[in-house]
Amino acid sequence: MNEKLNARELISGDDLYNTQMLYFTCSSLSDDDRYIYTISDRTGSPNVFRHEIATGEDVQLTANDHGTLKSYVYFDGTFNRGLGKASVCLDCHRNIIYFIQDDKICCSDFNGNIRILNSIPDGRMTAFTHVSEDGTKLCVPMTDGRCLDFDPETEGSGLDKRPVYDIDGRVQAENLSSYLCVYDTATGDLLYEKEVSKCWITHVQFNPINSEIIMYNHEWSSFDCGIRRIWMYDHSKDEIIRVRTEGSDTLGNPAGYSRKAADWVCHEMWVDDGTEIIYHGGYENGPAMVGRYELSTKKYWEIALPDDYNAYGHFLMDHSSDLVCDGYFKYPWEVKKVRENSTDNGPDPHKKDAEYICKVKPSWDEGILTWVPLCKHESDWLGQDAHPHPIYSHKSDYIYFSSRNDKTVKVYRVSCKTVD
C-alpha cells in the first residue's frame, strides 16, 4: 500500500555542524513566522542564531566559545561554563531570547545585543527556562546542585552521560530542593523564589493569561509518576496544586482506564487561553494515552492509543487545538526499522523508534484521535538534540521539527496541507 506523504523541506542545517530548534515549551518562531531561532554548533561551541526563513540569512545572537553548560539533559556539560542549551527560550512577540551563559542569566535582542540580567546562585543546577506571555517575567528553575553531583566519565552512561543513579531517588533520600526563581526581564531583579522540597524541577511554563501561575514538573519520578509529574504554583495564593490525581472519573475514555499513581505521565503544556493543560503518557501495564485537564472544573479527558502505537513521541498543539505528534503512529501493514537508540533510554516505557510527523485531531468527548501522517522525520532519536519536538507555525500552515537522519541534526518543515 502507498503512503501519501508530503515532502519535507530543509530549513536550516548542514552536514558539517548540528542545528536544532529550541525546546518545545516555547516557540522557536517569531510571531509573524518570518524567523526561526535555532541552536547551532557551527562556531565550534553552541550558539543561538536567528534564521530568516525566506532568505536563509543567519544572525548570531550569543557569544559563546566555552562549549555546553552542565544542566538537565546535558549531563556531560561543563560546570558553570558554556551556553545552557536547555536554558534558551524565546519571547516570540518581541524577538528576545533568554539564556544562561556560564553562571549568568542573559538576554539578547533582535540584533544580538546581549544584556546580563542576574546570576545563578552558587551550588545550583538549572534546566529549561520560560518567559511570560507579556514578556515581563522569566522563570529559571534551579535545583540543589547535589542532584547532578557526579563524574560523567566514570558515573555516567549513554550518549548524554546521564547519571547511573536514580536522580529523583537522591533528591528524596537527601531532602534536596528545587526553586522557582522569577526575574523581572526589564531590571533583572529577582521578584521571588519559591522553594519546593524533595523535588527535581526541569520544566516550567507560565500560564498564558495569568503569569502568577506557573506549571512545573517532578522530573523522572522514581515513584508515583502518574500523580507526581504535573503541578501548578499559584504565587498570588502561595499555593501548590497537584494536577493529575488518581480516579476513575476520566471522560472520553471508552476503555475505562483509571488514573493511577503508577501510570507514566510526561510533557505537559498549556492551551492558548490557559484554561486547560494537555499531557501524554501511558497507563500502568496498558497503552499510551494523551490527556486533557480543565482547571475550572477539574475534569479529565484521556484517550488511549492503539496497543501497537508504542513508539515514544511528543504532543504539541496549534492555536486551533489540533495536535501534532512525532511518535506513536504506524501504518497497520508497516514493519518498523530496527533502530539502536539504547544510549537514550529514559524512564518512559516506550521505544524511541517513531518515524512520522502527524497532525492529530482529537475528539475528546468521543475518545477519538484522527491521525494524519504528513511526512517521515526519520530521526535516529540519539540524544535530546535529535528529538524532533515538532511545533506548528503561528499560522498553522507548517510544522517545524529537528531531525538527524544522516550525519548531523538539521531543522525541517512540512506543509500541513494533506496530499490528495
C-alpha positions as a Markdown table, in Angstrom:
| # | Residue | x | y | z |
|---|---|---|---|---|
| 1 | Met | 0.0 | 0.0 | 0.0 |
| 2 | Asn | 1.2 | 3.5 | -0.8 |
| 3 | Glu | 1.8 | 6.2 | 1.8 |
| 4 | Lys | 0.6 | 9.6 | 0.7 |
| 5 | Leu | 3.0 | 11.9 | 2.4 |
| 6 | Asn | 4.2 | 15.5 | 1.9 |
| 7 | Ala | 7.8 | 16.3 | 1.1 |
| 8 | Arg | 9.8 | 17.8 | 4.0 |
| 9 | Glu | 11.8 | 20.9 | 3.4 |
| 10 | Leu | 15.2 | 21.6 | 4.8 |
| 11 | Ile | 15.1 | 25.0 | 6.6 |
| 12 | Ser | 18.5 | 25.2 | 8.4 |
| 13 | Gly | 21.5 | 23.0 | 8.8 |
| 14 | Asp | 24.5 | 21.4 | 7.2 |
| 15 | Asp | 26.3 | 18.1 | 7.2 |
| 16 | Leu | 29.3 | 19.9 | 8.9 |
| 17 | Tyr | 27.5 | 21.0 | 12.1 |
| 18 | Asn | 24.4 | 20.5 | 14.2 |
| 19 | Thr | 21.4 | 22.8 | 14.1 |
| 20 | Gln | 18.3 | 22.3 | 16.3 |
| 21 | Met | 15.2 | 24.1 | 17.4 |
| 22 | Leu | 14.6 | 25.4 | 20.9 |
| 23 | Tyr | 12.8 | 23.2 | 23.4 |
| 24 | Phe | 9.1 | 22.8 | 22.8 |
| 25 | Thr | 7.9 | 24.7 | 25.9 |
| 26 | Cys | 8.4 | 27.9 | 23.9 |
| 27 | Ser | 8.0 | 28.5 | 20.2 |
| 28 | Ser | 11.1 | 28.7 | 18.0 |
| 29 | Leu | 9.3 | 31.0 | 15.6 |
| 30 | Ser | 8.8 | 34.8 | 15.7 |
| 31 | Asp | 5.1 | 35.5 | 15.9 |
| 32 | Asp | 5.0 | 36.5 | 12.2 |
| 33 | Asp | 6.6 | 33.2 | 11.2 |
| 34 | Arg | 9.4 | 35.1 | 9.4 |
| 35 | Tyr | 12.3 | 33.9 | 11.6 |
| 36 | Ile | 13.2 | 30.7 | 13.3 |
| 37 | Tyr | 15.6 | 30.7 | 16.3 |
| 38 | Thr | 18.0 | 27.8 | 16.4 |
| 39 | Ile | 20.9 | 26.5 | 18.4 |
| 40 | Ser | 23.9 | 25.6 | 16.2 |
| 41 | Asp | 27.5 | 24.5 | 16.9 |
| 42 | Arg | 28.8 | 25.8 | 13.6 |
| 43 | Thr | 31.2 | 28.1 | 15.5 |
| 44 | Gly | 32.7 | 25.1 | 17.5 |
| 45 | Ser | 30.5 | 25.8 | 20.5 |
| 46 | Pro | 26.7 | 26.0 | 20.7 |
| 47 | Asn | 25.3 | 29.4 | 20.0 |
| 48 | Val | 21.8 | 30.8 | 19.2 |
| 49 | Phe | 21.1 | 32.1 | 15.6 |
| 50 | Arg | 18.2 | 34.0 | 14.1 |
| 51 | His | 17.4 | 32.4 | 10.7 |
| 52 | Glu | 15.3 | 34.3 | 8.2 |
| 53 | Ile | 13.3 | 31.6 | 6.5 |
| 54 | Ala | 12.7 | 33.3 | 3.2 |
| 55 | Thr | 16.3 | 34.5 | 2.6 |
| 56 | Gly | 18.3 | 32.0 | 4.6 |
| 57 | Glu | 20.2 | 34.8 | 6.4 |
| 58 | Asp | 21.6 | 33.9 | 9.8 |
| 59 | Val | 22.4 | 36.3 | 12.6 |
| 60 | Gln | 24.3 | 35.1 | 15.6 |
| 61 | Leu | 22.7 | 36.3 | 18.9 |
| 62 | Thr | 25.0 | 34.8 | 21.6 |
| 63 | Ala | 28.8 | 34.9 | 22.0 |
| 64 | Asn | 29.7 | 31.5 | 23.5 |
| 65 | Asp | 33.1 | 29.8 | 22.9 |
| 66 | His | 33.1 | 27.6 | 26.1 |
| 67 | Gly | 31.1 | 24.6 | 25.0 |
| 68 | Thr | 27.9 | 23.4 | 26.7 |
| 69 | Leu | 26.9 | 24.2 | 30.2 |
| 70 | Lys | 26.2 | 21.3 | 32.5 |
| 71 | Ser | 22.5 | 21.1 | 33.2 |
| 72 | Tyr | 19.4 | 18.9 | 32.9 |
| 73 | Val | 19.7 | 16.8 | 29.8 |
| 74 | Tyr | 23.2 | 18.0 | 29.1 |
| 75 | Phe | 24.8 | 15.9 | 31.9 |
| 76 | Asp | 28.3 | 15.9 | 30.4 |
| 77 | Gly | 28.5 | 19.7 | 30.0 |
| 78 | Thr | 31.0 | 21.8 | 31.9 |
| 79 | Phe | 30.1 | 23.1 | 35.4 |
| 80 | Asn | 29.5 | 26.9 | 35.3 |
| 81 | Arg | 31.0 | 27.2 | 31.8 |
| 82 | Gly | 29.3 | 27.4 | 28.4 |
| 83 | Leu | 25.9 | 28.0 | 26.9 |
| 84 | Gly | 23.0 | 26.4 | 28.7 |
| 85 | Lys | 21.4 | 24.7 | 25.7 |
| 86 | Ala | 18.4 | 23.8 | 27.8 |
| 87 | Ser | 18.1 | 27.4 | 29.0 |
| 88 | Val | 17.3 | 29.1 | 25.7 |
| 89 | Cys | 13.7 | 30.4 | 25.4 |
| 90 | Leu | 12.2 | 32.9 | 23.0 |
| 91 | Asp | 9.8 | 35.8 | 23.6 |
| 92 | Cys | 8.3 | 35.4 | 20.1 |
| 93 | His | 6.3 | 38.7 | 20.2 |
| 94 | Arg | 9.4 | 40.8 | 21.0 |
| 95 | Asn | 12.1 | 38.7 | 19.4 |
| 96 | Ile | 14.1 | 38.5 | 22.5 |
| 97 | Ile | 15.9 | 35.3 | 23.6 |
| 98 | Tyr | 16.8 | 34.4 | 27.2 |
| 99 | Phe | 19.6 | 32.1 | 28.1 |
| 100 | Ile | 22.2 | 31.1 | 30.7 |
| 101 | Gln | 25.8 | 31.7 | 29.8 |
| 102 | Asp | 28.3 | 30.4 | 32.3 |
| 103 | Asp | 26.7 | 31.4 | 35.6 |
| 104 | Lys | 24.9 | 34.4 | 34.2 |
| 105 | Ile | 21.2 | 34.8 | 33.2 |
| 106 | Cys | 21.2 | 36.8 | 30.0 |
| 107 | Cys | 19.0 | 38.1 | 27.2 |
| 108 | Ser | 19.7 | 39.1 | 23.6 |
| 109 | Asp | 17.6 | 41.3 | 21.4 |
| 110 | Phe | 16.8 | 41.0 | 17.7 |
| 111 | Asn | 20.2 | 42.4 | 16.7 |
| 112 | Gly | 22.3 | 40.3 | 19.1 |
| 113 | Asn | 22.8 | 43.0 | 21.8 |
| 114 | Ile | 23.4 | 41.0 | 25.0 |
| 115 | Arg | 22.4 | 42.1 | 28.4 |
| 116 | Ile | 23.2 | 40.3 | 31.7 |
| 117 | Leu | 20.1 | 40.2 | 34.0 |
| 118 | Asn | 21.3 | 38.3 | 37.0 |
| 119 | Ser | 23.5 | 35.4 | 38.3 |
| 120 | Ile | 22.8 | 31.8 | 39.2 |
| 121 | Pro | 23.4 | 31.3 | 43.0 |
| 122 | Asp | 26.3 | 29.1 | 43.8 |
| 123 | Gly | 25.6 | 25.4 | 44.2 |
| 124 | Arg | 22.6 | 25.1 | 41.9 |
| 125 | Met | 21.8 | 23.3 | 38.7 |
| 126 | Thr | 19.5 | 24.8 | 36.0 |
| 127 | Ala | 17.1 | 23.4 | 33.3 |
| 128 | Phe | 14.5 | 24.7 | 30.8 |
| 129 | Thr | 13.5 | 28.4 | 31.4 |
| 130 | His | 10.3 | 30.2 | 30.3 |
| 131 | Val | 9.3 | 33.8 | 29.7 |
| 132 | Ser | 5.8 | 35.0 | 30.4 |
| 133 | Glu | 3.4 | 35.8 | 27.6 |
| 134 | Asp | 3.6 | 39.6 | 28.3 |
| 135 | Gly | 7.4 | 39.4 | 28.3 |
| 136 | Thr | 7.8 | 40.9 | 31.8 |
| 137 | Lys | 8.9 | 37.8 | 33.8 |
| 138 | Leu | 11.4 | 35.0 | 33.3 |
| 139 | Cys | 11.2 | 31.8 | 35.3 |
| 140 | Val | 14.5 | 29.9 | 35.9 |
| 141 | Pro | 14.1 | 26.5 | 37.6 |
| 142 | Met | 17.0 | 25.6 | 39.8 |
| 143 | Thr | 17.8 | 22.5 | 41.9 |
| 144 | Asp | 20.3 | 21.9 | 44.7 |
| 145 | Gly | 23.5 | 21.0 | 42.7 |
| 146 | Arg | 23.9 | 17.8 | 44.6 |
| 147 | Cys | 21.2 | 16.3 | 42.3 |
| 148 | Leu | 23.8 | 16.1 | 39.4 |
| 149 | Asp | 27.0 | 15.9 | 41.5 |
| 150 | Phe | 28.8 | 13.1 | 39.7 |
| 151 | Asp | 31.6 | 12.5 | 37.2 |
| 152 | Pro | 30.0 | 11.7 | 33.9 |
| 153 | Glu | 33.2 | 9.9 | 32.7 |
| 154 | Thr | 33.0 | 7.3 | 35.4 |
| 155 | Glu | 29.4 | 7.5 | 36.7 |
| 156 | Gly | 27.5 | 8.4 | 33.5 |
| 157 | Ser | 26.1 | 6.2 | 30.8 |
| 158 | Gly | 24.8 | 6.5 | 27.2 |
| 159 | Leu | 25.3 | 9.2 | 24.7 |
| 160 | Asp | 24.4 | 12.0 | 27.1 |
| 161 | Lys | 26.4 | 10.6 | 30.0 |
| 162 | Arg | 23.3 | 10.7 | 32.3 |
| 163 | Pro | 23.9 | 9.5 | 35.9 |
| 164 | Val | 23.6 | 5.8 | 36.5 |
| 165 | Tyr | 22.0 | 6.6 | 39.9 |
| 166 | Asp | 18.3 | 7.5 | 40.4 |
| 167 | Ile | 18.3 | 11.3 | 40.4 |
| 168 | Asp | 14.9 | 11.6 | 41.9 |
| 169 | Gly | 15.8 | 8.9 | 44.4 |
| 170 | Arg | 18.8 | 11.0 | 45.5 |
| 171 | Val | 16.5 | 14.1 | 45.7 |
| 172 | Gln | 14.1 | 12.2 | 48.0 |
| 173 | Ala | 16.8 | 10.5 | 50.2 |
| 174 | Glu | 18.9 | 13.6 | 50.7 |
| 175 | Asn | 16.0 | 16.0 | 51.0 |
| 176 | Leu | 17.1 | 18.2 | 48.1 |
| 177 | Ser | 15.0 | 21.1 | 46.9 |
| 178 | Ser | 14.1 | 22.9 | 43.7 |
| 179 | Tyr | 13.4 | 26.6 | 43.3 |
| 180 | Leu | 11.1 | 28.5 | 41.1 |
| 181 | Cys | 13.1 | 31.7 | 40.5 |
| 182 | Val | 11.2 | 34.5 | 38.8 |
| 183 | Tyr | 13.0 | 37.6 | 37.5 |
| 184 | Asp | 11.9 | 40.9 | 36.1 |
| 185 | Thr | 13.0 | 40.9 | 32.5 |
| 186 | Ala | 13.4 | 44.7 | 32.5 |
| 187 | Thr | 15.6 | 45.2 | 35.6 |
| 188 | Gly | 16.9 | 41.6 | 36.1 |
| 189 | Asp | 15.7 | 41.8 | 39.7 |
| 190 | Leu | 14.7 | 38.6 | 41.4 |
| 191 | Leu | 10.9 | 39.0 | 42.1 |
| 192 | Tyr | 10.5 | 35.9 | 44.2 |
| 193 | Glu | 11.9 | 32.5 | 44.8 |
| 194 | Lys | 9.6 | 29.5 | 45.7 |
| 195 | Glu | 11.3 | 26.5 | 47.3 |
| 196 | Val | 9.8 | 23.1 | 46.6 |
| 197 | Ser | 11.2 | 20.4 | 48.8 |
| 198 | Lys | 12.1 | 16.9 | 47.6 |
| 199 | Cys | 11.5 | 17.9 | 44.0 |
| 200 | Trp | 13.6 | 18.0 | 40.8 |
| 201 | Ile | 12.1 | 20.6 | 38.6 |
| 202 | Thr | 13.2 | 20.8 | 34.9 |
| 203 | His | 10.1 | 22.2 | 33.0 |
| 204 | Val | 8.4 | 25.5 | 33.9 |
| 205 | Gln | 5.7 | 27.3 | 31.9 |
| 206 | Phe | 3.8 | 30.5 | 32.9 |
| 207 | Asn | 0.1 | 30.3 | 32.4 |
| 208 | Pro | -0.5 | 32.3 | 29.1 |
| 209 | Ile | -3.1 | 34.6 | 30.6 |
| 210 | Asn | -2.0 | 34.7 | 34.3 |
| 211 | Ser | 1.7 | 34.8 | 35.0 |
| 212 | Glu | 1.0 | 34.4 | 38.7 |
| 213 | Ile | 0.5 | 30.7 | 37.9 |
| 214 | Ile | 3.4 | 28.5 | 36.9 |
| 215 | Met | 3.1 | 24.9 | 35.8 |
| 216 | Tyr | 6.1 | 22.8 | 36.8 |
| 217 | Asn | 7.1 | 19.1 | 37.0 |
| 218 | His | 8.7 | 16.5 | 39.1 |
| 219 | Glu | 11.3 | 15.1 | 36.6 |
| 220 | Trp | 11.8 | 11.3 | 36.2 |
| 221 | Ser | 9.7 | 10.5 | 39.2 |
| 222 | Ser | 11.1 | 7.4 | 40.9 |
| 223 | Phe | 7.6 | 6.6 | 42.2 |
| 224 | Asp | 4.0 | 7.6 | 41.6 |
| 225 | Cys | 4.8 | 9.3 | 38.2 |
| 226 | Gly | 1.1 | 9.3 | 37.3 |
| 227 | Ile | 0.3 | 11.8 | 40.1 |
| 228 | Arg | 3.7 | 13.4 | 40.8 |
| 229 | Arg | 4.7 | 14.7 | 37.4 |
| 230 | Ile | 2.5 | 17.8 | 36.9 |
| 231 | Trp | 2.0 | 20.6 | 39.4 |
| 232 | Met | 1.0 | 24.3 | 39.5 |
| 233 | Tyr | 2.2 | 27.0 | 41.7 |
| 234 | Asp | -0.1 | 30.0 | 42.3 |
| 235 | His | 2.1 | 32.8 | 43.5 |
| 236 | Ser | -0.9 | 35.1 | 44.4 |
| 237 | Lys | -2.0 | 32.5 | 46.9 |
| 238 | Asp | 1.4 | 30.9 | 47.6 |
| 239 | Glu | -0.4 | 27.6 | 46.8 |
| 240 | Ile | 0.9 | 24.4 | 45.3 |
| 241 | Ile | -1.6 | 22.3 | 43.3 |
| 242 | Arg | -1.3 | 18.8 | 42.1 |
| 243 | Val | -2.8 | 18.5 | 38.5 |
| 244 | Arg | -3.3 | 14.8 | 37.8 |
| 245 | Thr | -4.9 | 12.7 | 40.6 |
| 246 | Glu | -6.0 | 9.1 | 40.9 |
| 247 | Gly | -9.5 | 8.4 | 39.9 |
| 248 | Ser | -12.0 | 6.6 | 37.7 |
| 249 | Asp | -14.0 | 9.6 | 36.5 |
| 250 | Thr | -12.0 | 10.2 | 33.3 |
| 251 | Leu | -14.1 | 11.4 | 30.4 |
| 252 | Gly | -13.7 | 10.4 | 26.7 |
| 253 | Asn | -12.3 | 7.1 | 27.9 |
| 254 | Pro | -14.4 | 4.2 | 26.5 |
| 255 | Ala | -11.8 | 1.6 | 27.5 |
| 256 | Gly | -12.4 | 2.6 | 31.1 |
| 257 | Tyr | -8.8 | 3.1 | 32.3 |
| 258 | Ser | -8.5 | 4.7 | 35.7 |
| 259 | Arg | -5.9 | 7.3 | 36.5 |
| 260 | Lys | -3.3 | 5.6 | 38.8 |
| 261 | Ala | -0.2 | 6.7 | 40.6 |
| 262 | Ala | 1.8 | 4.0 | 38.7 |
| 263 | Asp | 1.0 | 5.5 | 35.3 |
| 264 | Trp | 3.6 | 7.3 | 33.4 |
| 265 | Val | 2.9 | 11.0 | 32.6 |
| 266 | Cys | 5.0 | 13.5 | 30.7 |
| 267 | His | 5.4 | 16.6 | 28.5 |
| 268 | Glu | 2.6 | 18.9 | 29.9 |
| 269 | Met | 1.7 | 22.1 | 28.2 |
| 270 | Trp | -0.9 | 24.9 | 28.3 |
| 271 | Val | -3.6 | 25.5 | 25.8 |
| 272 | Asp | -3.6 | 29.1 | 24.4 |
| 273 | Asp | -6.1 | 30.6 | 26.8 |
| 274 | Gly | -4.6 | 29.0 | 29.9 |
| 275 | Thr | -7.8 | 27.2 | 30.9 |
| 276 | Glu | -6.6 | 23.7 | 30.2 |
| 277 | Ile | -3.4 | 21.5 | 30.3 |
| 278 | Ile | -2.5 | 18.9 | 27.7 |
| 279 | Tyr | -0.2 | 16.0 | 28.6 |
| 280 | His | 0.6 | 12.5 | 27.5 |
| 281 | Gly | 2.0 | 9.2 | 28.9 |
| 282 | Gly | 0.9 | 5.6 | 29.4 |
| 283 | Tyr | -1.3 | 3.6 | 31.7 |
| 284 | Glu | 0.2 | 1.1 | 34.1 |
| 285 | Asn | 0.6 | -2.1 | 32.1 |
| 286 | Gly | -1.5 | -0.5 | 29.4 |
| 287 | Pro | -1.4 | 1.5 | 26.3 |
| 288 | Ala | -0.1 | 5.0 | 25.6 |
| 289 | Met | -2.5 | 7.9 | 26.1 |
| 290 | Val | -3.0 | 11.6 | 25.6 |
| 291 | Gly | -4.8 | 13.7 | 28.2 |
| 292 | Arg | -6.5 | 17.0 | 28.9 |
| 293 | Tyr | -7.3 | 18.7 | 32.2 |
| 294 | Glu | -9.7 | 21.6 | 32.7 |
| 295 | Leu | -8.7 | 23.9 | 35.5 |
| 296 | Ser | -12.1 | 25.4 | 36.3 |
| 297 | Thr | -14.0 | 22.0 | 36.5 |
| 298 | Lys | -11.1 | 19.8 | 37.5 |
| 299 | Lys | -12.3 | 17.4 | 34.8 |
| 300 | Tyr | -10.0 | 15.0 | 32.9 |
| 301 | Trp | -10.3 | 13.6 | 29.4 |
| 302 | Glu | -7.9 | 10.8 | 28.3 |
| 303 | Ile | -7.7 | 9.0 | 25.1 |
| 304 | Ala | -6.0 | 5.6 | 24.9 |
| 305 | Leu | -3.9 | 4.9 | 21.8 |
| 306 | Pro | -3.9 | 1.6 | 19.9 |
| 307 | Asp | -1.7 | -1.1 | 21.5 |
| 308 | Asp | 0.7 | -1.1 | 18.7 |
| 309 | Tyr | 1.2 | 2.7 | 18.9 |
| 310 | Asn | 4.1 | 2.0 | 21.3 |
| 311 | Ala | 6.8 | 4.4 | 20.0 |
| 312 | Tyr | 7.8 | 7.3 | 22.2 |
| 313 | Gly | 6.8 | 10.8 | 21.0 |
| 314 | His | 5.7 | 14.3 | 22.0 |
| 315 | Phe | 2.3 | 16.0 | 21.5 |
| 316 | Leu | 2.2 | 19.7 | 20.8 |
| 317 | Met | -0.8 | 22.0 | 19.9 |
| 318 | Asp | -1.6 | 24.7 | 17.5 |
| 319 | His | -3.9 | 27.8 | 18.1 |
| 320 | Ser | -6.9 | 25.8 | 17.0 |
| 321 | Ser | -6.5 | 22.9 | 19.4 |
| 322 | Asp | -5.2 | 20.5 | 16.8 |
| 323 | Leu | -2.3 | 18.4 | 18.0 |
| 324 | Val | 1.0 | 17.4 | 16.3 |
| 325 | Cys | 3.0 | 14.3 | 17.2 |
| 326 | Asp | 6.4 | 12.9 | 16.3 |
| 327 | Gly | 5.8 | 9.5 | 17.7 |
| 328 | Tyr | 3.4 | 6.6 | 18.2 |
| 329 | Phe | 1.8 | 6.4 | 14.7 |
| 330 | Lys | 2.4 | 3.5 | 12.4 |
| 331 | Tyr | 0.6 | 2.0 | 9.4 |
| 332 | Pro | -1.0 | -1.3 | 10.2 |
| 333 | Trp | 1.0 | -3.1 | 7.5 |
| 334 | Glu | 4.3 | -1.4 | 8.3 |
| 335 | Val | 7.4 | -3.2 | 9.7 |
| 336 | Lys | 9.5 | -0.6 | 11.5 |
| 337 | Lys | 13.2 | -0.2 | 11.1 |
| 338 | Val | 15.3 | -1.6 | 13.9 |
| 339 | Arg | 16.9 | 1.4 | 15.5 |
| 340 | Glu | 19.7 | 1.2 | 18.0 |
| 341 | Asn | 19.0 | 4.0 | 20.5 |
| 342 | Ser | 19.9 | 2.4 | 23.8 |
| 343 | Thr | 22.1 | 5.4 | 24.5 |
| 344 | Asp | 19.0 | 7.4 | 25.2 |
| 345 | Asn | 16.8 | 5.2 | 27.3 |
| 346 | Gly | 14.9 | 7.4 | 29.7 |
| 347 | Pro | 12.3 | 6.3 | 32.3 |
| 348 | Asp | 9.4 | 6.2 | 29.8 |
| 349 | Pro | 8.0 | 2.8 | 28.9 |
| 350 | His | 8.0 | 3.3 | 25.1 |
| 351 | Lys | 10.6 | 2.7 | 22.4 |
| 352 | Lys | 12.3 | 5.6 | 20.5 |
| 353 | Asp | 11.8 | 4.3 | 17.0 |
| 354 | Ala | 9.0 | 6.5 | 15.6 |
| 355 | Glu | 9.4 | 8.0 | 12.1 |
| 356 | Tyr | 6.4 | 10.2 | 11.3 |
| 357 | Ile | 5.2 | 13.7 | 11.8 |
| 358 | Cys | 1.4 | 13.6 | 12.2 |
| 359 | Lys | -1.3 | 16.1 | 12.5 |
| 360 | Val | -3.7 | 14.7 | 15.2 |
| 361 | Lys | -7.3 | 15.8 | 15.5 |
| 362 | Pro | -8.8 | 15.0 | 18.9 |
| 363 | Ser | -12.4 | 14.4 | 19.7 |
| 364 | Trp | -12.1 | 14.5 | 23.4 |
| 365 | Asp | -15.7 | 13.6 | 24.4 |
| 366 | Glu | -15.8 | 10.7 | 22.0 |
| 367 | Gly | -12.4 | 9.5 | 22.9 |
| 368 | Ile | -11.2 | 9.5 | 19.3 |
| 369 | Leu | -7.9 | 10.7 | 17.7 |
| 370 | Thr | -7.7 | 11.1 | 14.0 |
| 371 | Trp | -4.1 | 10.7 | 12.8 |
| 372 | Val | -3.0 | 12.4 | 9.6 |
| 373 | Pro | 0.6 | 11.4 | 8.7 |
| 374 | Leu | 2.3 | 14.3 | 6.9 |
| 375 | Cys | 5.9 | 13.1 | 6.4 |
| 376 | Lys | 8.6 | 10.9 | 7.8 |
| 377 | His | 11.1 | 12.7 | 10.1 |
| 378 | Glu | 13.3 | 9.6 | 10.3 |
| 379 | Ser | 15.3 | 11.0 | 13.2 |
| 380 | Asp | 17.5 | 8.5 | 15.0 |
| 381 | Trp | 16.4 | 9.8 | 18.4 |
| 382 | Leu | 20.0 | 9.5 | 19.6 |
| 383 | Gly | 20.1 | 12.1 | 22.4 |
| 384 | Gln | 17.9 | 15.1 | 23.3 |
| 385 | Asp | 19.1 | 17.2 | 20.3 |
| 386 | Ala | 17.7 | 14.6 | 17.8 |
| 387 | His | 14.2 | 14.5 | 19.3 |
| 388 | Pro | 12.0 | 16.1 | 16.6 |
| 389 | His | 9.9 | 18.2 | 19.1 |
| 390 | Pro | 7.6 | 19.4 | 16.3 |
| 391 | Ile | 5.8 | 22.7 | 16.6 |
| 392 | Tyr | 3.2 | 24.4 | 14.5 |
| 393 | Ser | 3.9 | 27.7 | 12.8 |
| 394 | His | 1.7 | 30.5 | 14.3 |
| 395 | Lys | -0.4 | 30.4 | 11.2 |
| 396 | Ser | -0.7 | 26.6 | 11.5 |
| 397 | Asp | 0.3 | 26.2 | 7.8 |
| 398 | Tyr | 3.6 | 24.4 | 8.5 |
| 399 | Ile | 5.1 | 22.1 | 11.2 |
| 400 | Tyr | 8.7 | 22.6 | 12.0 |
| 401 | Phe | 10.9 | 19.9 | 13.5 |
| 402 | Ser | 14.5 | 18.8 | 14.2 |
| 403 | Ser | 15.9 | 15.5 | 12.8 |
| 404 | Arg | 19.2 | 13.7 | 12.5 |
| 405 | Asn | 18.8 | 11.1 | 9.8 |
| 406 | Asp | 22.3 | 11.2 | 8.4 |
| 407 | Lys | 25.3 | 13.0 | 9.8 |
| 408 | Thr | 24.0 | 15.9 | 11.8 |
| 409 | Val | 20.9 | 17.4 | 13.3 |
| 410 | Lys | 19.0 | 19.8 | 11.0 |
| 411 | Val | 15.7 | 21.7 | 11.0 |
| 412 | Tyr | 13.0 | 20.9 | 8.6 |
| 413 | Arg | 9.4 | 21.8 | 7.9 |
| 414 | Val | 6.4 | 20.1 | 6.3 |
| 415 | Ser | 3.2 | 21.6 | 5.0 |
| 416 | Cys | 0.0 | 20.9 | 7.0 |
| 417 | Lys | -1.9 | 20.5 | 3.8 |
| 418 | Thr | -2.7 | 16.9 | 3.2 |
| 419 | Val | -1.7 | 15.1 | 0.0 |
| 420 | Asp | -4.7 | 14.1 | -2.2 |
